[in-house]
Structures are given as structure tokens and as C-alpha cells.
Amino acid sequence: MPQIKRKRNISYCSTEFGFKVEFNAMASPCELLINSTDRNIAIRVGEAVSNEAWRIEDKYSRYLSSSICSKINTSNGQAVPIDAETYKLLDFAKQCFLISDGAFDITSGVLRQAWKFDGRARIPKQNQISTLLPKVGFNKISLTQDSITLESGMEIDLGGLGKEYAVDTSLLLAKKLTNIPILINFGGDVAASSPQLTGQPWHVGIEHPGFEDKQPFIVSISAGAIATSGEARRFLSKNGQRYSHILNPKTGWSVLNAPKSITVAAPNCIQAGFIATLALLQGENAEDFLKKQNIDHWCIW
């Protein structure tokens, strides 16, 4: 299994609103905005947040052989002991699977064996996908508070939840350390503790997918979270058809005609991320789905 190389450096810089803390985790640029000019507070909160992000990466990254995710994926049908935190996260994934009628499925990552989003426009054959589909389905998992058992050949991938979960746990940790307004941004998944000290909301730039010459659009957030799901940089194109990296777990095929990007606002980041991804899975009906949820959202087609 390939290992990811991680540079665990933190930078601090003073800005017009206070301090900005930057580091890298979960294959994403991460930043923490602290509405204070007190460097000691910035260091204390910055170290706590970065260590929390790295802790979750170490624990749940499928790229690390030492992670619980990798231990589960190489268990060959045997039960793997889990702790309370892992059970809570897996149980949330189970609820997402049930609520979405199987459209959101953390076992669908095995389909990447057929789909190679490397820019070469190699579309898999149906027989390649059909071979993998029996290995997909959260309903085939045995999950208890103490253990998880996968059928042989199955895998889980928490990439669709892990970063958003890290945002939420990091914000809770930061709020225990200070009442100063804070905004956390892990690769476009964002949460704010409160408005800025001036009473003004935070302004977050969302990347316009697929168009490097276009400026990001700005979303204002006072408290709560926003998450973005999209296929701006991970897609295949062949014979005029665009194939998203968002795959339908039931068919194994790319979801066609979906928005290039969906941003959703919700009370916490893991909820926002789930809804954004579930909306993308609706394809051309994504915006109608979001309107029915009666939540703030932004779609780019």
C-alpha cells in the first residue's frame, strides 16, 4: 500500500483580522483564522487544531498501513476491534447509506480499481465494473459498537466524511480553548464558531471548478459550516462525454450531467458534506433535490 508523505509544519502570520495559521493535512491545504492579535492564543489554538487534523488523518487515512481503515480493509473477512469514536463515525456512515437508499456508500471506493481518473480517458468495460459490484454495499457489513466485519475483498473509504469530521472536531476543540471567533478551512470544508468581533460574517472564497481564470465566488458565514463537493479536477472526457469521479454505487458508473460543484450550508460540516455529495449523486436533478431540502446551497454547472 502506498504511503503518503506528510510535512507537519505550521506557519503563523498576522492579518487585518488577527492571525492566520496554515498547515497541510489530509492531502489538503488547511487554515485557521483567529480573530485576535494575541500570538500566544494563535499558537495554542493552532497547535491544537493541527494536531487534531493530523490525528484523524493518521487514524482514518486508507493510504496509511497503520490506520484503522487499512486494518479493516486488509482483515480478509475477520472481525476488527474498533473504539467508540470509530463506531460513531461508521454508524453515521451507515445512517447516510440508509437515508440515501444506498446512494452514499463508503464501500464504493473499491470501484476505483476499474476507474482511473488520471486524465487518460480510459473508460472501463461493463465486465470490469460487474466484477466489483458484489464487493459494494454497506448492508453487507457487520457493525457493532466493538467491532466491524467486512466480507473478503470489500473495503471502506472514509474520504467522503473524514475531512468534514476533522473540521467539526477541530472546531469543538478550539471552542474549548477560547471564546474568540474562529474560522476553520480544511481544503474548502469550512466551519465558523461565531461572527467576527465586529459583528461581520466571515467571507470564504469557493473555487470556481474547471476554470482557472475565473475568480472564486464568495460565501458569507457567521456560524455553522459549509462544505463543497465536486468533480472539477477529477473527471474523464471521451467522445464529448464528461465522466465524473462521483460514482453511483448501485451501477458502478459515473453520475452524468451533475453540477461541477455543489456547496451546502448546514449546522456542522459532516452534515453539509453528506448533503453536497448526495446532491451530486442526483445528477441533473441535483438542484431540485437541494431545493426540497430547504437549505442554503450554491451550484455551479
ZADREN-94818 format. One record per residue (C-alpha): residue number from 0; x, y, z. Coordinates in Angstrom, 2 decimals, decimal comma, always signed. Layout:
BEGIN
i NUM	u X	v Y	w Z
...
REM end
This chain:
BEGIN
i 0	u +0,00	v +0,00	w +0,00
i 1	u +1,46	v +3,41	w -0,95
i 2	u +2,35	v +5,70	w +1,91
i 3	u +1,62	v +9,41	w +1,73
i 4	u +4,35	v +11,84	w +2,65
i 5	u +3,32	v +14,50	w +5,11
i 6	u +5,07	v +17,69	w +6,08
i 7	u +3,97	v +18,64	w +9,54
i 8	u +4,88	v +22,28	w +9,57
i 9	u +2,74	v +25,16	w +10,83
i 10	u +3,02	v +28,79	w +9,81
i 11	u +1,58	v +31,81	w +11,58
i 12	u +1,06	v +35,22	w +10,05
i 13	u -0,59	v +38,39	w +11,25
i 14	u -3,51	v +39,71	w +9,19
i 15	u -6,02	v +42,56	w +9,37
i 16	u -8,41	v +40,44	w +11,45
i 17	u -5,86	v +38,70	w +13,69
i 18	u -3,81	v +35,59	w +12,97
i 19	u -3,86	v +33,06	w +10,18
i 20	u -2,47	v +29,60	w +10,86
i 21	u -1,59	v +27,37	w +7,89
i 22	u -0,59	v +23,71	w +7,59
i 23	u -1,29	v +20,67	w +5,41
i 24	u -3,35	v +17,64	w +6,35
i 25	u -5,47	v +15,02	w +4,58
i 26	u -3,92	v +15,96	w +1,23
i 27	u -5,34	v +19,48	w +1,57
i 28	u -4,16	v +22,98	w +2,47
i 29	u -5,63	v +23,86	w +5,86
i 30	u -6,03	v +27,22	w +7,52
i 31	u -7,30	v +28,55	w +10,79
i 32	u -8,36	v +32,19	w +11,14
i 33	u -8,28	v +33,57	w +14,68
i 34	u -9,90	v +36,94	w +15,32
i 35	u -7,22	v +38,01	w +17,80
i 36	u -3,85	v +39,74	w +17,74
i 37	u -2,60	v +37,64	w +20,68
i 38	u +0,09	v +35,39	w +19,23
i 39	u +0,06	v +33,10	w +22,27
i 40	u -3,61	v +32,31	w +21,67
i 41	u -2,91	v +31,73	w +17,99
i 42	u -0,13	v +29,27	w +18,81
i 43	u -2,15	v +27,41	w +21,44
i 44	u -5,22	v +27,03	w +19,24
i 45	u -3,18	v +26,46	w +16,08
i 46	u -1,26	v +23,58	w +17,62
i 47	u -4,44	v +22,01	w +18,98
i 48	u -6,28	v +22,22	w +15,66
i 49	u -3,39	v +20,99	w +13,52
i 50	u -2,69	v +18,09	w +15,88
i 51	u -6,36	v +17,11	w +15,76
i 52	u -6,35	v +17,15	w +11,94
i 53	u -3,20	v +15,01	w +11,85
i 54	u -4,64	v +12,64	w +14,47
i 55	u -7,70	v +11,97	w +12,34
i 56	u -5,56	v +11,58	w +9,23
i 57	u -3,34	v +9,04	w +10,99
i 58	u -6,35	v +7,16	w +12,29
i 59	u -8,57	v +7,02	w +9,22
i 60	u -6,50	v +7,50	w +6,06
i 61	u -6,71	v +4,49	w +3,77
i 62	u -3,23	v +5,44	w +2,49
i 63	u -1,57	v +4,63	w +5,82
i 64	u -1,00	v +0,97	w +6,61
i 65	u -1,11	v +1,76	w +10,34
i 66	u -4,60	v +3,32	w +10,20
i 67	u -7,72	v +1,56	w +11,43
i 68	u -9,15	v +1,98	w +7,93
i 69	u -6,29	v -0,03	w +6,43
i 70	u -6,55	v -2,67	w +9,14
i 71	u -10,24	v -3,08	w +8,31
i 72	u -9,54	v -3,23	w +4,57
i 73	u -6,91	v -5,96	w +4,96
i 74	u -8,85	v -8,02	w +7,50
i 75	u -9,85	v -10,66	w +4,92
i 76	u -13,29	v -11,26	w +6,40
i 77	u -12,18	v -11,23	w +10,03
i 78	u -13,70	v -9,01	w +12,73
i 79	u -11,64	v -5,92	w +13,60
i 80	u -11,95	v -4,29	w +17,04
i 81	u -12,94	v -0,60	w +16,97
i 82	u -13,17	v +2,13	w +19,58
i 83	u -16,13	v +4,35	w +20,40
i 84	u -15,06	v +7,17	w +18,07
i 85	u -14,71	v +4,83	w +15,10
i 86	u -18,07	v +3,21	w +15,82
i 87	u -19,72	v +6,64	w +15,94
i 88	u -18,21	v +7,62	w +12,58
i 89	u -19,09	v +4,28	w +10,95
i 90	u -22,61	v +4,42	w +12,37
i 91	u -23,02	v +7,87	w +10,82
i 92	u -21,86	v +6,40	w +7,50
i 93	u -24,45	v +3,65	w +7,96
i 94	u -27,20	v +6,23	w +8,52
i 95	u -26,06	v +8,09	w +5,39
i 96	u -26,32	v +4,82	w +3,46
i 97	u -29,84	v +4,17	w +4,74
i 98	u -31,10	v +7,74	w +4,31
i 99	u -29,76	v +7,86	w +0,75
i 100	u -31,22	v +4,45	w -0,15
i 101	u -27,70	v +3,20	w -0,81
i 102	u -26,53	v +6,13	w -2,94
i 103	u -23,96	v +7,25	w -0,33
i 104	u -21,81	v +4,22	w +0,38
i 105	u -18,33	v +4,20	w +1,93
i 106	u -17,71	v +0,73	w +0,44
i 107	u -17,90	v +2,05	w -3,13
i 108	u -14,23	v +3,05	w -3,14
i 109	u -13,37	v -0,40	w -4,46
i 110	u -14,72	v +0,80	w -7,82
i 111	u -11,52	v +2,82	w -8,25
i 112	u -9,95	v -0,46	w -9,37
i 113	u -11,90	v +0,00	w -12,60
i 114	u -11,98	v +3,79	w -12,79
i 115	u -8,62	v +5,54	w -13,20
i 116	u -9,08	v +9,30	w -13,08
i 117	u -5,60	v +10,01	w -14,43
i 118	u -6,58	v +12,10	w -17,44
i 119	u -6,09	v +9,28	w -19,98
i 120	u -9,80	v +8,92	w -20,83
i 121	u -9,80	v +5,17	w -20,31
i 122	u -13,42	v +4,26	w -19,66
i 123	u -13,86	v +0,85	w -18,01
i 124	u -15,77	v -2,00	w -19,61
i 125	u -19,02	v -3,23	w -18,09
i 126	u -17,47	v -6,56	w -17,18
i 127	u -14,78	v -4,79	w -15,13
i 128	u -17,47	v -2,97	w -13,16
i 129	u -19,70	v -6,01	w -12,82
i 130	u -16,82	v -7,92	w -11,22
i 131	u -16,53	v -5,27	w -8,49
i 132	u -20,19	v -4,60	w -7,72
i 133	u -20,57	v -7,67	w -5,44
i 134	u -17,94	v -6,04	w -3,20
i 135	u -20,04	v -2,88	w -2,77
i 136	u -22,79	v -2,42	w -0,20
i 137	u -22,76	v -1,19	w +3,39
i 138	u -25,59	v -3,64	w +4,08
i 139	u -23,02	v -6,44	w +3,74
i 140	u -21,05	v -5,08	w +6,71
i 141	u -21,49	v -6,40	w +10,24
i 142	u -21,08	v -3,45	w +12,61
i 143	u -21,29	v -3,47	w +16,40
i 144	u -20,09	v -0,99	w +18,99
i 145	u -16,97	v -3,11	w +19,47
i 146	u -16,10	v -4,45	w +16,01
i 147	u -16,61	v -4,34	w +12,27
i 148	u -16,52	v -7,25	w +9,85
i 149	u -16,25	v -6,88	w +6,07
i 150	u -16,74	v -9,63	w +3,56
i 151	u -13,48	v -10,70	w +1,96
i 152	u -12,49	v -8,32	w -0,84
i 153	u -14,55	v -5,41	w +0,46
i 154	u -13,07	v -2,07	w +1,53
i 155	u -14,19	v +1,11	w +3,24
i 156	u -13,07	v +4,61	w +2,35
i 157	u -13,83	v +7,43	w +4,78
i 158	u -12,53	v +10,08	w +2,41
i 159	u -16,07	v +11,37	w +1,88
i 160	u -16,50	v +12,03	w +5,60
i 161	u -13,09	v +12,27	w +7,24
i 162	u -12,12	v +15,83	w +6,36
i 163	u -15,53	v +17,19	w +7,28
i 164	u -15,42	v +15,25	w +10,55
i 165	u -11,99	v +16,74	w +11,26
i 166	u -13,36	v +20,25	w +10,75
i 167	u -16,14	v +19,62	w +13,26
i 168	u -13,95	v +18,03	w +15,93
i 169	u -11,27	v +20,70	w +15,48
i 170	u -13,80	v +23,49	w +15,92
i 171	u -15,17	v +21,89	w +19,09
i 172	u -11,62	v +21,60	w +20,43
i 173	u -10,83	v +25,23	w +19,56
i 174	u -14,02	v +26,48	w +21,24
i 175	u -12,93	v +24,79	w +24,47
i 176	u -9,70	v +26,77	w +24,38
i 177	u -11,06	v +30,24	w +23,58
i 178	u -14,23	v +32,26	w +23,05
i 179	u -12,52	v +34,32	w +20,35
i 180	u -14,20	v +34,00	w +16,91
i 181	u -12,56	v +31,31	w +14,77
i 182	u -12,95	v +30,03	w +11,25
i 183	u -11,52	v +26,67	w +10,12
i 184	u -11,00	v +25,82	w +6,46
i 185	u -9,71	v +22,37	w +5,54
i 186	u -9,46	v +22,25	w +1,76
i 187	u -12,77	v +24,05	w +1,21
i 188	u -14,67	v +22,42	w +4,06
i 189	u -15,37	v +25,27	w +6,44
i 190	u -16,83	v +25,95	w +9,89
i 191	u -17,08	v +29,12	w +11,97
i 192	u -17,57	v +29,43	w +15,72
i 193	u -19,24	v +32,85	w +15,59
i 194	u -19,22	v +36,13	w +13,64
i 195	u -16,11	v +38,27	w +13,78
i 196	u -15,69	v +40,62	w +16,74
i 197	u -17,01	v +43,45	w +14,55
i 198	u -20,26	v +41,52	w +14,13
i 199	u -19,49	v +40,93	w +10,47
i 200	u -19,64	v +37,44	w +8,94
i 201	u -16,58	v +35,66	w +7,61
i 202	u -16,17	v +35,73	w +3,82
i 203	u -15,00	v +32,49	w +2,23
i 204	u -13,87	v +32,10	w -1,37
i 205	u -15,13	v +28,94	w -3,14
i 206	u -13,05	v +27,82	w -6,11
i 207	u -14,83	v +28,01	w -9,45
i 208	u -14,35	v +24,47	w -10,80
i 209	u -12,55	v +23,82	w -14,02
i 210	u -11,89	v +27,46	w -14,85
i 211	u -8,57	v +28,69	w -13,55
i 212	u -9,09	v +32,18	w -15,00
i 213	u -12,30	v +32,74	w -13,02
i 214	u -12,29	v +34,30	w -9,58
i 215	u -13,73	v +32,31	w -6,68
i 216	u -17,24	v +33,21	w -5,64
i 217	u -17,69	v +34,46	w -2,10
i 218	u -19,90	v +32,87	w +0,55
i 219	u -20,58	v +34,63	w +3,85
i 220	u -20,78	v +32,59	w +7,03
i 221	u -21,39	v +33,77	w +10,61
i 222	u -21,63	v +30,39	w +12,34
i 223	u -22,11	v +26,78	w +11,31
i 224	u -20,48	v +25,10	w +8,34
i 225	u -20,25	v +24,86	w +4,58
i 226	u -18,87	v +22,00	w +2,50
i 227	u -18,21	v +21,68	w -1,21
i 228	u -18,34	v +18,56	w -3,33
i 229	u -17,44	v +18,49	w -6,99
i 230	u -15,50	v +16,98	w -9,84
i 231	u -13,60	v +19,97	w -11,15
i 232	u -10,21	v +18,25	w -11,22
i 233	u -11,19	v +14,57	w -11,24
i 234	u -13,03	v +13,55	w -14,35
i 235	u -12,56	v +11,80	w -17,67
i 236	u -13,67	v +13,07	w -21,05
i 237	u -14,21	v +10,88	w -24,12
i 238	u -16,18	v +11,42	w -27,32
i 239	u -17,69	v +14,59	w -25,91
i 240	u -18,92	v +12,90	w -22,72
i 241	u -17,66	v +14,00	w -19,31
i 242	u -17,33	v +11,24	w -16,69
i 243	u -17,29	v +12,47	w -13,09
i 244	u -15,34	v +10,75	w -10,30
i 245	u -18,67	v +10,70	w -8,44
i 246	u -19,80	v +7,10	w -8,98
i 247	u -23,20	v +5,55	w -8,47
i 248	u -22,58	v +2,67	w -6,02
i 249	u -25,53	v +0,72	w -7,41
i 250	u -24,42	v +0,75	w -11,04
i 251	u -20,69	v +1,39	w -10,69
i 252	u -20,89	v +4,05	w -13,39
i 253	u -20,11	v +7,74	w -13,28
i 254	u -23,00	v +10,06	w -12,45
i 255	u -23,65	v +12,02	w -15,64
i 256	u -24,85	v +15,60	w -16,11
i 257	u -24,27	v +16,59	w -12,49
i 258	u -23,15	v +20,09	w -11,45
i 259	u -19,40	v +20,59	w -11,49
i 260	u -19,58	v +21,83	w -7,91
i 261	u -22,10	v +22,00	w -5,08
i 262	u -21,64	v +23,97	w -1,86
i 263	u -24,04	v +23,41	w +1,03
i 264	u -24,54	v +25,20	w +4,36
i 265	u -25,51	v +23,18	w +7,44
i 266	u -25,13	v +23,26	w +11,24
i 267	u -21,98	v +21,14	w +11,04
i 268	u -19,53	v +20,22	w +8,32
i 269	u -20,11	v +16,47	w +8,18
i 270	u -23,81	v +17,08	w +7,50
i 271	u -23,03	v +19,67	w +4,83
i 272	u -20,58	v +17,32	w +3,13
i 273	u -23,03	v +14,43	w +3,08
i 274	u -25,82	v +16,56	w +1,60
i 275	u -23,49	v +18,07	w -1,04
i 276	u -22,29	v +14,63	w -2,16
i 277	u -25,79	v +13,17	w -2,10
i 278	u -26,97	v +16,07	w -4,26
i 279	u -24,24	v +15,37	w -6,81
i 280	u -25,39	v +11,78	w -6,96
i 281	u -28,75	v +13,07	w -8,24
i 282	u -27,08	v +14,15	w -11,49
i 283	u -29,13	v +16,62	w -13,49
i 284	u -31,73	v +16,64	w -10,68
i 285	u -29,24	v +17,90	w -8,10
i 286	u -30,64	v +21,41	w -7,77
i 287	u -34,23	v +20,20	w -7,47
i 288	u -33,10	v +17,83	w -4,72
i 289	u -31,40	v +20,65	w -2,82
i 290	u -34,40	v +22,97	w -3,09
i 291	u -36,54	v +20,29	w -1,46
i 292	u -34,12	v +20,16	w +1,48
i 293	u -34,80	v +23,85	w +2,20
i 294	u -31,13	v +24,62	w +2,88
i 295	u -28,75	v +27,25	w +1,56
i 296	u -26,79	v +25,93	w -1,39
i 297	u -24,81	v +27,05	w -4,42
i 298	u -24,49	v +25,02	w -7,62
i 299	u -22,04	v +25,57	w -10,48
i 300	u -22,85	v +23,74	w -13,72
REM end
